[in-house]
């Protein structure tokens, strides 16, 4: 209380010129303090908004990653069941039976290859590349439909070349996955 009495007494004893000078200094200091507080609040709120938006982007990315993981896990489980169901499946044998069943003759240079994927400890890919010459587009459609019916097989690569006699040459790579046992 004593402080306020002394301050009031000091202000009353000031002359007009000094009072105006101290009042201007006080108001200027108050304005500067208010500007600093507003600046601090504005900067802090902008930083918080930036962090919130950044966290929102991260959460969306995380959600996508989780959804992709769940989808891949589901596909992996489906593939495991399919491979378990077809334990003795051999793509070369299947292809020979396929060619005799559909009465098509591939070029003699077809072969199988096995490929491991880096980072994939569970599956290898076995692919078979074959060439069929003097085919029609109807033959191509029948060929693709037949491969599509066999769940364990998928068409990995397909190229079609038009020939002079209105036929086509089909270069096709079919593949399957194989579970790594050991």
C-alpha positions as CSV (number, residue, x, y, z in Angstrom):
1,X,0.0,0.0,0.0
2,X,2.8,2.3,0.9
3,X,4.3,1.9,-2.7
4,X,1.0,3.2,-4.2
5,X,0.9,6.2,-1.9
6,X,4.5,7.2,-2.7
7,X,3.8,6.8,-6.4
8,X,0.6,8.9,-6.3
9,X,2.4,11.5,-4.3
10,X,5.3,11.6,-6.7
11,X,3.0,11.9,-9.7
12,X,1.1,14.8,-8.1
13,X,4.3,16.7,-7.4
14,X,5.4,16.5,-11.1
15,X,5.1,19.5,-13.3
16,X,3.0,19.3,-16.5
17,X,6.0,18.8,-18.8
18,X,7.5,15.9,-16.8
19,X,4.0,14.4,-16.3
20,X,3.4,14.4,-20.1
21,X,6.9,12.9,-20.7
22,X,6.3,10.0,-18.1
23,X,2.8,9.4,-19.3
24,X,4.1,9.1,-22.9
25,X,6.8,6.7,-21.8
26,X,4.3,4.7,-19.7
27,X,1.8,4.5,-22.6
28,X,4.6,3.6,-25.1
29,X,5.9,0.9,-22.8
30,X,2.3,-0.4,-22.4
31,X,1.8,-0.5,-26.2
32,X,5.1,-2.2,-26.7
33,X,4.2,-4.8,-24.0
34,X,0.8,-5.4,-25.7
35,X,2.5,-5.7,-29.2
36,X,5.0,-8.2,-27.7
37,X,2.2,-10.2,-26.1
38,X,0.2,-10.3,-29.4
39,X,3.3,-11.2,-31.4
40,X,4.1,-14.0,-28.9
41,X,0.5,-15.4,-29.0
42,X,0.5,-15.2,-32.8
43,X,3.8,-17.0,-33.2
44,X,2.9,-19.6,-30.7
45,X,-0.5,-20.3,-32.2
46,X,1.0,-20.5,-35.7
47,X,3.6,-23.0,-34.5
48,X,0.9,-25.1,-32.8
49,X,-1.3,-25.0,-36.0
50,X,1.8,-26.1,-38.1
51,X,2.4,-28.9,-35.6
52,X,-1.2,-30.0,-35.7
53,X,-1.3,-30.0,-39.5
54,X,2.0,-31.9,-39.6
55,X,0.7,-34.5,-37.1
56,X,-2.5,-34.8,-39.1
57,X,-0.5,-35.5,-42.3
58,X,1.6,-38.1,-40.4
59,X,-1.6,-39.7,-39.0
60,X,-3.0,-40.0,-42.5
61,X,0.2,-41.5,-43.8
62,X,0.2,-43.9,-40.9
63,X,-3.4,-44.9,-41.6
64,X,-2.5,-45.6,-45.2
65,X,0.4,-47.7,-44.2
66,X,-1.7,-49.6,-41.7
67,X,-4.4,-50.2,-44.4
68,X,-1.8,-51.3,-46.9
69,X,-0.3,-53.6,-44.4
70,X,-3.7,-55.1,-43.6
71,X,-4.4,-55.5,-47.3
72,X,-1.0,-57.1,-48.0
73,X,-1.4,-59.4,-44.9
74,X,-4.9,-60.5,-46.2
75,X,-3.4,-61.2,-49.7
76,X,-0.6,-63.1,-48.1
77,X,-3.0,-65.2,-46.1
78,X,-5.1,-65.8,-49.2
79,X,-1.9,-66.8,-51.1
80,X,-0.8,-69.1,-48.3
81,X,-4.2,-70.9,-48.4
82,X,-4.0,-71.1,-52.2
83,X,-0.5,-72.6,-52.1
84,X,-1.4,-75.0,-49.3
85,X,-4.4,-76.1,-51.4
86,X,-2.0,-76.6,-54.5
87,X,1.0,-78.1,-52.7
88,X,2.2,-80.2,-55.7
89,X,1.6,-77.5,-58.3
90,X,4.3,-77.3,-61.0
91,X,4.1,-74.5,-63.5
92,X,6.0,-76.5,-66.2
93,X,3.6,-79.5,-65.9
94,X,0.6,-77.2,-65.8
95,X,1.9,-75.5,-69.0
96,X,2.4,-78.7,-70.8
97,X,-1.1,-79.9,-69.9
98,X,-2.5,-76.5,-70.8
99,X,-1.0,-76.6,-74.3
100,X,-2.3,-80.1,-75.0
101,X,-5.7,-79.3,-73.6
102,X,-6.1,-76.1,-75.7
103,X,-4.2,-77.6,-78.7
104,X,-1.7,-74.8,-79.0
105,X,1.9,-75.3,-79.8
106,X,4.4,-72.9,-78.2
107,X,7.9,-72.2,-79.7
108,X,10.4,-74.7,-78.3
109,X,12.4,-72.1,-76.3
110,X,10.1,-71.9,-73.3
111,X,11.6,-72.3,-69.9
112,X,11.0,-71.6,-66.2
113,X,12.9,-69.3,-64.0
114,X,12.8,-68.8,-60.2
115,X,13.3,-65.4,-58.7
116,X,13.7,-64.3,-55.1
117,X,12.5,-60.9,-54.0
118,X,14.8,-58.9,-51.7
119,X,13.1,-58.5,-48.3
120,X,10.6,-61.2,-49.0
121,X,11.4,-64.1,-46.8
122,X,8.3,-66.2,-47.5
123,X,7.8,-66.5,-51.3
124,X,9.7,-67.0,-54.5
125,X,8.3,-66.4,-57.9
126,X,8.5,-69.0,-60.6
127,X,7.8,-67.8,-64.1
128,X,7.5,-69.4,-67.5
129,X,8.0,-67.4,-70.7
130,X,6.6,-68.8,-74.0
131,X,6.0,-67.6,-77.5
132,X,3.0,-68.6,-79.7
133,X,3.2,-67.7,-83.4
134,X,0.5,-67.6,-86.0
135,X,-2.3,-66.9,-83.5
136,X,-5.4,-64.8,-83.9
137,X,-6.8,-62.3,-81.4
138,X,-9.5,-64.9,-80.6
139,X,-6.8,-67.3,-79.6
140,X,-5.2,-64.6,-77.5
141,X,-8.5,-64.0,-75.7
142,X,-9.1,-67.7,-75.1
143,X,-5.5,-68.0,-73.8
144,X,-5.9,-65.2,-71.4
145,X,-9.3,-66.4,-70.2
146,X,-7.9,-69.9,-69.6
147,X,-5.0,-68.5,-67.5
148,X,-7.4,-66.3,-65.6
149,X,-9.4,-69.3,-64.6
150,X,-6.4,-70.9,-62.8
151,X,-6.2,-68.9,-59.5
152,X,-2.6,-69.8,-58.8
153,X,-1.3,-68.5,-62.1
154,X,-1.1,-64.9,-63.2
155,X,0.0,-63.2,-66.4
156,X,3.2,-61.3,-65.5
157,X,4.1,-60.0,-68.9
158,X,2.4,-59.9,-72.3
159,X,3.6,-58.6,-75.7
160,X,1.8,-58.9,-79.0
161,X,3.4,-58.5,-82.4
162,X,1.4,-58.2,-85.5
163,X,2.5,-60.3,-88.5
164,X,2.2,-59.8,-92.2
165,X,-0.4,-62.6,-92.7
166,X,-2.9,-60.9,-90.3
167,X,-1.9,-63.2,-87.4
168,X,-0.1,-62.3,-84.2
169,X,2.8,-63.5,-82.2
170,X,2.2,-63.7,-78.5
171,X,5.1,-63.5,-76.0
172,X,3.6,-64.3,-72.6
173,X,5.2,-64.8,-69.2
174,X,3.0,-66.5,-66.7
175,X,4.1,-66.8,-63.0
176,X,3.2,-68.3,-59.7
177,X,4.4,-67.9,-56.2
178,X,6.1,-70.7,-54.3
179,X,6.3,-70.8,-50.5
180,X,9.9,-71.1,-49.3
181,X,10.0,-74.1,-47.0
182,X,13.4,-73.7,-45.5
